[in-house]
Amino acid sequence: MKVLKSEGRRFHARLEREAVLSSKVVHPNLIALHDVGRTPDGKRG
């Protein structure tokens, strides 16, 4: 799991772009990305 410590739109946009790109990579030695969102305390991860 990846959780951002920095706040701001730029960092959130970067995490979402990274998640979209990572979800397209399919390889038997990589873990598949299933979801991206916020933790109960409001942090994005």
C-alpha distance matrix in Angstrom:
0.0 3.8 6.6 10.1 12.8 15.6 17.1 19.3 19.8 19.6 16.0 15.0 17.0 15.4 11.9 13.6 15.7 12.9 11.3 14.9 15.8 12.9 13.7 17.2 16.7 17.9 18.3 18.7 16.8 13.6 10.9 11.6 9.7 11.1 10.3 9.6 11.1 11.6 11.1 14.5 15.5 15.2 12.3 10.6 7.0
3.8 0.0 3.8 6.7 9.7 12.1 13.8 16.0 16.6 16.1 12.5 11.9 14.1 12.3 9.0 11.5 13.5 10.9 10.1 13.9 14.7 12.4 14.0 17.3 17.0 18.9 19.6 20.6 18.5 15.2 13.1 13.6 11.2 12.8 11.4 9.5 10.6 11.0 11.1 14.8 14.9 14.0 10.6 8.7 5.4
6.6 3.8 0.0 3.8 6.5 9.2 10.7 13.3 14.5 14.5 10.9 10.3 13.3 12.2 9.1 11.7 14.3 12.5 12.0 15.6 16.9 15.2 16.7 20.1 20.2 22.3 23.3 24.4 22.3 18.9 16.8 16.9 14.1 15.1 12.8 10.1 9.9 9.0 8.9 12.4 11.9 10.9 7.2 6.1 4.2
10.1 6.7 3.8 0.0 3.8 5.5 7.3 10.0 11.6 11.4 7.7 8.1 11.3 10.2 8.1 11.2 13.6 12.3 12.7 16.1 17.3 16.3 18.1 21.2 21.6 24.1 25.3 26.8 24.7 21.3 19.5 19.5 16.5 17.7 15.1 11.9 11.3 10.3 10.8 14.1 12.7 11.0 7.3 6.3 6.3
12.8 9.7 6.5 3.8 0.0 3.8 6.6 10.0 12.7 12.7 9.3 10.4 13.9 12.9 11.5 14.7 16.9 15.8 16.4 19.8 20.8 19.9 21.9 24.9 25.1 27.7 28.6 30.0 27.7 24.4 22.7 23.0 20.1 21.2 18.6 15.4 14.3 12.5 12.4 15.0 12.7 11.6 8.2 8.8 9.5
15.6 12.1 9.2 5.5 3.8 0.0 3.7 6.8 9.7 9.6 6.9 8.8 11.9 11.4 11.0 14.0 16.0 15.5 16.7 19.7 20.7 20.5 22.6 25.3 25.8 28.7 30.0 31.7 29.6 26.2 24.7 24.7 21.6 22.7 20.0 16.4 15.2 13.7 14.4 16.9 14.5 12.5 9.5 9.7 11.3
17.1 13.8 10.7 7.3 6.6 3.7 0.0 3.8 7.1 8.3 6.5 7.3 10.6 11.3 11.1 13.4 15.6 16.0 16.9 19.4 21.0 21.2 22.9 25.6 26.7 29.6 31.3 33.2 31.4 27.8 26.1 25.5 22.2 22.8 19.6 15.9 14.1 12.4 13.7 15.8 13.4 10.8 8.6 8.9 11.5
19.3 16.0 13.3 10.0 10.0 6.8 3.8 0.0 3.8 5.5 5.5 6.3 8.7 10.1 11.0 12.6 14.5 15.7 16.8 18.7 20.4 21.2 22.8 25.2 26.6 29.8 31.8 34.0 32.5 28.9 27.4 26.4 22.9 23.5 20.3 16.6 14.9 13.9 15.9 18.0 15.9 12.8 11.1 10.6 13.4
19.8 16.6 14.5 11.6 12.7 9.7 7.1 3.8 0.0 3.8 5.5 5.1 5.9 8.4 9.9 10.5 12.1 14.0 15.2 16.4 18.2 19.7 21.0 23.1 24.9 28.2 30.5 33.0 31.8 28.1 26.7 25.3 21.7 22.2 19.1 15.5 14.1 13.9 16.7 18.9 17.5 14.0 12.6 11.1 13.7
19.6 16.1 14.5 11.4 12.7 9.6 8.3 5.5 3.8 0.0 3.8 5.5 5.2 6.2 8.8 10.1 10.6 12.3 14.3 15.5 16.6 18.1 20.0 21.8 23.2 26.7 28.9 31.5 30.2 26.7 25.7 24.5 21.3 22.4 19.7 16.2 15.6 15.9 18.6 21.3 19.9 16.6 14.5 12.5 14.3
16.0 12.5 10.9 7.7 9.3 6.9 6.5 5.5 5.5 3.8 0.0 3.8 5.4 5.0 6.3 8.7 9.9 10.5 12.3 14.4 15.4 16.2 18.3 20.5 21.6 24.9 26.7 29.1 27.5 24.0 22.8 22.0 18.8 20.0 17.4 13.8 13.4 13.5 15.8 18.8 17.5 14.5 11.8 9.7 11.1
15.0 11.9 10.3 8.1 10.4 8.8 7.3 6.3 5.1 5.5 3.8 0.0 3.8 5.4 5.1 6.3 8.7 9.9 10.6 12.5 14.4 15.2 16.5 19.0 20.6 23.7 25.9 28.2 27.0 23.3 21.7 20.4 16.8 17.5 14.5 10.9 10.1 10.6 13.4 16.3 15.6 12.2 10.0 7.3 9.1
17.0 14.1 13.3 11.3 13.9 11.9 10.6 8.7 5.9 5.2 5.4 3.8 0.0 3.8 5.5 5.2 6.2 8.5 9.8 10.7 12.3 14.1 15.4 17.2 19.1 22.5 25.0 27.7 26.8 23.1 21.9 20.3 16.9 17.7 15.1 11.9 11.9 13.3 16.5 19.5 19.0 15.6 13.6 10.6 11.8
15.4 12.3 12.2 10.2 12.9 11.4 11.3 10.1 8.4 6.2 5.0 5.4 3.8 0.0 3.8 5.5 5.1 6.1 8.5 10.0 10.6 12.0 14.1 15.9 17.1 20.6 22.7 25.4 24.2 20.6 19.9 18.7 15.7 17.3 15.2 12.2 13.1 14.5 17.3 20.7 20.2 17.1 14.4 11.3 11.5
11.9 9.0 9.1 8.1 11.5 11.0 11.1 11.0 9.9 8.8 6.3 5.1 5.5 3.8 0.0 3.8 5.5 5.1 6.1 8.7 10.0 10.3 12.1 14.6 15.7 18.8 20.8 23.2 22.0 18.3 17.0 15.8 12.6 14.1 11.9 8.8 9.9 11.5 14.1 17.6 17.5 14.7 11.9 8.5 7.9
13.6 11.5 11.7 11.2 14.7 14.0 13.4 12.6 10.5 10.1 8.7 6.3 5.2 5.5 3.8 0.0 3.8 5.4 5.0 6.2 8.7 9.8 10.6 12.9 14.9 17.9 20.5 23.1 22.4 18.7 17.3 15.3 11.8 12.7 10.3 7.5 8.9 11.4 14.6 17.9 18.4 15.3 13.2 9.6 9.3
15.7 13.5 14.3 13.6 16.9 16.0 15.6 14.5 12.1 10.6 9.9 8.7 6.2 5.1 5.5 3.8 0.0 3.8 5.4 5.2 6.2 8.5 10.0 11.3 13.2 16.7 19.3 22.3 21.7 18.2 17.5 15.6 12.7 14.2 12.8 10.7 12.6 15.2 18.3 21.7 22.1 19.0 16.7 13.1 12.5
12.9 10.9 12.5 12.3 15.8 15.5 16.0 15.7 14.0 12.3 10.5 9.9 8.5 6.1 5.1 5.4 3.8 0.0 3.8 5.5 5.2 5.9 8.5 10.2 11.1 14.5 16.6 19.4 18.5 15.0 14.4 13.1 10.6 12.9 12.0 10.2 12.7 15.3 17.8 21.5 21.9 19.3 16.5 12.9 11.3
11.3 10.1 12.0 12.7 16.4 16.7 16.9 16.8 15.2 14.3 12.3 10.6 9.8 8.5 6.1 5.0 5.4 3.8 0.0 3.8 5.5 5.0 6.0 8.8 10.3 13.1 15.6 18.1 17.5 13.8 12.5 10.5 7.4 9.2 8.3 7.0 10.1 13.1 15.7 19.3 20.3 17.9 15.4 11.7 9.8
14.9 13.9 15.6 16.1 19.8 19.7 19.4 18.7 16.4 15.5 14.4 12.5 10.7 10.0 8.7 6.2 5.2 5.5 3.8 0.0 3.8 5.5 5.3 6.8 9.4 12.5 15.5 18.4 18.5 15.1 14.1 11.5 8.9 10.2 9.7 9.1 12.1 15.6 18.5 21.8 23.1 20.4 18.4 14.6 13.1
15.8 14.7 16.9 17.3 20.8 20.7 21.0 20.4 18.2 16.6 15.4 14.4 12.3 10.6 10.0 8.7 6.2 5.2 5.5 3.8 0.0 3.8 5.5 5.5 7.1 10.7 13.5 16.7 16.7 13.5 13.5 11.5 9.8 12.2 12.5 12.1 15.3 18.5 21.1 24.7 25.8 23.2 20.7 17.0 15.2
12.9 12.4 15.2 16.3 19.9 20.5 21.2 21.2 19.7 18.1 16.2 15.2 14.1 12.0 10.3 9.8 8.5 5.9 5.0 5.5 3.8 0.0 3.8 5.4 5.5 8.6 10.9 13.8 13.4 9.9 9.8 8.2 6.8 9.9 10.9 11.0 14.6 17.7 19.7 23.4 24.6 22.5 19.9 16.3 13.8
13.7 14.0 16.7 18.1 21.9 22.6 22.9 22.8 21.0 20.0 18.3 16.5 15.4 14.1 12.1 10.6 10.0 8.5 6.0 5.3 5.5 3.8 0.0 3.8 5.6 7.7 10.8 13.4 13.9 10.5 9.6 6.7 5.2 7.4 8.9 10.2 13.9 17.3 19.5 22.9 24.6 22.6 20.4 16.9 14.4
17.2 17.3 20.1 21.2 24.9 25.3 25.6 25.2 23.1 21.8 20.5 19.0 17.2 15.9 14.6 12.9 11.3 10.2 8.8 6.8 5.5 5.4 3.8 0.0 3.8 6.3 9.8 13.1 14.1 11.4 11.6 8.9 8.7 10.7 12.5 13.7 17.4 20.9 23.2 26.6 28.3 26.1 23.9 20.3 18.0
16.7 17.0 20.2 21.6 25.1 25.8 26.7 26.6 24.9 23.2 21.6 20.6 19.1 17.1 15.7 14.9 13.2 11.1 10.3 9.4 7.1 5.5 5.6 3.8 0.0 3.8 6.5 10.0 10.7 8.3 9.5 8.0 9.0 11.9 14.1 15.4 19.2 22.4 24.3 27.9 29.4 27.5 25.0 21.5 18.7
17.9 18.9 22.3 24.1 27.7 28.7 29.6 29.8 28.2 26.7 24.9 23.7 22.5 20.6 18.8 17.9 16.7 14.5 13.1 12.5 10.7 8.6 7.7 6.3 3.8 0.0 3.8 7.0 8.8 7.2 8.6 7.3 9.7 12.1 15.2 17.2 21.0 24.2 25.8 29.2 31.1 29.5 27.1 23.8 20.8
18.3 19.6 23.3 25.3 28.6 30.0 31.3 31.8 30.5 28.9 26.7 25.9 25.0 22.7 20.8 20.5 19.3 16.6 15.6 15.5 13.5 10.9 10.8 9.8 6.5 3.8 0.0 3.8 5.5 5.5 8.1 8.5 11.6 14.4 17.5 19.5 23.2 26.2 27.4 30.8 32.6 31.3 28.8 25.6 22.3
18.7 20.6 24.4 26.8 30.0 31.7 33.2 34.0 33.0 31.5 29.1 28.2 27.7 25.4 23.2 23.1 22.3 19.4 18.1 18.4 16.7 13.8 13.4 13.1 10.0 7.0 3.8 0.0 3.8 5.7 7.9 9.2 12.8 15.2 18.6 21.0 24.6 27.4 28.1 31.3 33.3 32.4 29.9 27.0 23.5
16.8 18.5 22.3 24.7 27.7 29.6 31.4 32.5 31.8 30.2 27.5 27.0 26.8 24.2 22.0 22.4 21.7 18.5 17.5 18.5 16.7 13.4 13.9 14.1 10.7 8.8 5.5 3.8 0.0 3.8 6.9 9.5 12.8 15.7 18.7 20.6 24.1 26.5 27.0 30.3 32.0 31.2 28.4 25.8 22.2
13.6 15.2 18.9 21.3 24.4 26.2 27.8 28.9 28.1 26.7 24.0 23.3 23.1 20.6 18.3 18.7 18.2 15.0 13.8 15.1 13.5 9.9 10.5 11.4 8.3 7.2 5.5 5.7 3.8 0.0 3.8 6.3 9.2 12.4 15.2 16.8 20.4 22.9 23.5 26.9 28.5 27.6 24.8 22.1 18.5
10.9 13.1 16.8 19.5 22.7 24.7 26.1 27.4 26.7 25.7 22.8 21.7 21.9 19.9 17.0 17.3 17.5 14.4 12.5 14.1 13.5 9.8 9.6 11.6 9.5 8.6 8.1 7.9 6.9 3.8 0.0 3.8 6.5 9.3 12.1 14.1 17.5 19.9 20.3 23.6 25.4 24.7 22.2 19.5 15.9
11.6 13.6 16.9 19.5 23.0 24.7 25.5 26.4 25.3 24.5 22.0 20.4 20.3 18.7 15.8 15.3 15.6 13.1 10.5 11.5 11.5 8.2 6.7 8.9 8.0 7.3 8.5 9.2 9.5 6.3 3.8 0.0 3.8 6.2 9.5 11.9 15.5 18.4 19.4 22.6 24.7 23.6 21.4 18.5 15.2
9.7 11.2 14.1 16.5 20.1 21.6 22.2 22.9 21.7 21.3 18.8 16.8 16.9 15.7 12.6 11.8 12.7 10.6 7.4 8.9 9.8 6.8 5.2 8.7 9.0 9.7 11.6 12.8 12.8 9.2 6.5 3.8 0.0 3.8 6.1 8.2 11.8 14.9 16.2 19.5 21.6 20.2 18.1 15.0 11.8
11.1 12.8 15.1 17.7 21.2 22.7 22.8 23.5 22.2 22.4 20.0 17.5 17.7 17.3 14.1 12.7 14.2 12.9 9.2 10.2 12.2 9.9 7.4 10.7 11.9 12.1 14.4 15.2 15.7 12.4 9.3 6.2 3.8 0.0 3.8 7.2 10.5 13.6 15.0 17.8 20.4 19.1 17.7 14.8 12.1
10.3 11.4 12.8 15.1 18.6 20.0 19.6 20.3 19.1 19.7 17.4 14.5 15.1 15.2 11.9 10.3 12.8 12.0 8.3 9.7 12.5 10.9 8.9 12.5 14.1 15.2 17.5 18.6 18.7 15.2 12.1 9.5 6.1 3.8 0.0 3.8 6.7 10.0 11.8 14.7 17.1 15.6 14.3 11.4 9.2
9.6 9.5 10.1 11.9 15.4 16.4 15.9 16.6 15.5 16.2 13.8 10.9 11.9 12.2 8.8 7.5 10.7 10.2 7.0 9.1 12.1 11.0 10.2 13.7 15.4 17.2 19.5 21.0 20.6 16.8 14.1 11.9 8.2 7.2 3.8 0.0 3.8 7.2 9.7 12.9 14.7 12.7 11.2 7.9 6.2
11.1 10.6 9.9 11.3 14.3 15.2 14.1 14.9 14.1 15.6 13.4 10.1 11.9 13.1 9.9 8.9 12.6 12.7 10.1 12.1 15.3 14.6 13.9 17.4 19.2 21.0 23.2 24.6 24.1 20.4 17.5 15.5 11.8 10.5 6.7 3.8 0.0 3.8 6.9 9.8 11.5 9.2 8.4 5.7 5.7
11.6 11.0 9.0 10.3 12.5 13.7 12.4 13.9 13.9 15.9 13.5 10.6 13.3 14.5 11.5 11.4 15.2 15.3 13.1 15.6 18.5 17.7 17.3 20.9 22.4 24.2 26.2 27.4 26.5 22.9 19.9 18.4 14.9 13.6 10.0 7.2 3.8 0.0 3.8 6.5 7.8 5.5 5.3 4.2 5.7
11.1 11.1 8.9 10.8 12.4 14.4 13.7 15.9 16.7 18.6 15.8 13.4 16.5 17.3 14.1 14.6 18.3 17.8 15.7 18.5 21.1 19.7 19.5 23.2 24.3 25.8 27.4 28.1 27.0 23.5 20.3 19.4 16.2 15.0 11.8 9.7 6.9 3.8 0.0 3.8 5.4 5.3 5.2 6.1 6.8
14.5 14.8 12.4 14.1 15.0 16.9 15.8 18.0 18.9 21.3 18.8 16.3 19.5 20.7 17.6 17.9 21.7 21.5 19.3 21.8 24.7 23.4 22.9 26.6 27.9 29.2 30.8 31.3 30.3 26.9 23.6 22.6 19.5 17.8 14.7 12.9 9.8 6.5 3.8 0.0 3.8 5.5 7.4 9.4 10.6
15.5 14.9 11.9 12.7 12.7 14.5 13.4 15.9 17.5 19.9 17.5 15.6 19.0 20.2 17.5 18.4 22.1 21.9 20.3 23.1 25.8 24.6 24.6 28.3 29.4 31.1 32.6 33.3 32.0 28.5 25.4 24.7 21.6 20.4 17.1 14.7 11.5 7.8 5.4 3.8 0.0 3.8 5.9 9.1 11.0
15.2 14.0 10.9 11.0 11.6 12.5 10.8 12.8 14.0 16.6 14.5 12.2 15.6 17.1 14.7 15.3 19.0 19.3 17.9 20.4 23.2 22.5 22.6 26.1 27.5 29.5 31.3 32.4 31.2 27.6 24.7 23.6 20.2 19.1 15.6 12.7 9.2 5.5 5.3 5.5 3.8 0.0 3.8 6.5 9.4
12.3 10.6 7.2 7.3 8.2 9.5 8.6 11.1 12.6 14.5 11.8 10.0 13.6 14.4 11.9 13.2 16.7 16.5 15.4 18.4 20.7 19.9 20.4 23.9 25.0 27.1 28.8 29.9 28.4 24.8 22.2 21.4 18.1 17.7 14.3 11.2 8.4 5.3 5.2 7.4 5.9 3.8 0.0 3.8 6.4
10.6 8.7 6.1 6.3 8.8 9.7 8.9 10.6 11.1 12.5 9.7 7.3 10.6 11.3 8.5 9.6 13.1 12.9 11.7 14.6 17.0 16.3 16.9 20.3 21.5 23.8 25.6 27.0 25.8 22.1 19.5 18.5 15.0 14.8 11.4 7.9 5.7 4.2 6.1 9.4 9.1 6.5 3.8 0.0 3.8
7.0 5.4 4.2 6.3 9.5 11.3 11.5 13.4 13.7 14.3 11.1 9.1 11.8 11.5 7.9 9.3 12.5 11.3 9.8 13.1 15.2 13.8 14.4 18.0 18.7 20.8 22.3 23.5 22.2 18.5 15.9 15.2 11.8 12.1 9.2 6.2 5.7 5.7 6.8 10.6 11.0 9.4 6.4 3.8 0.0
